[in-house]
């Protein structure tokens, strides 16, 4: 997974390119949610950990499972993006 995250003033953002080389699955996913239950800005009381991160994780897992089962007209050729780590 290649992603860029951001969090500020109750906004939690994630943009990700998810690649599964083994199963030849790839997709892009982005989301922004507002997590400021008390409505006060700049008080450092935001629900990132208890609500935001678990939400993004669950959404990502749901989309990944769907993509694993989805029929494709074309299978992506991901060979040029795959690299090996030396042990």
Secondary structure, 3 states (H helix, E strand, C coil): CEEEEEEECCEEEEEEEEEECCCCEEEEEEEEEECCCCCCCCCCCCCHHHHHHHHHHHHHHHHHHHHHHCCCCCCCCCHHHCCCCCC
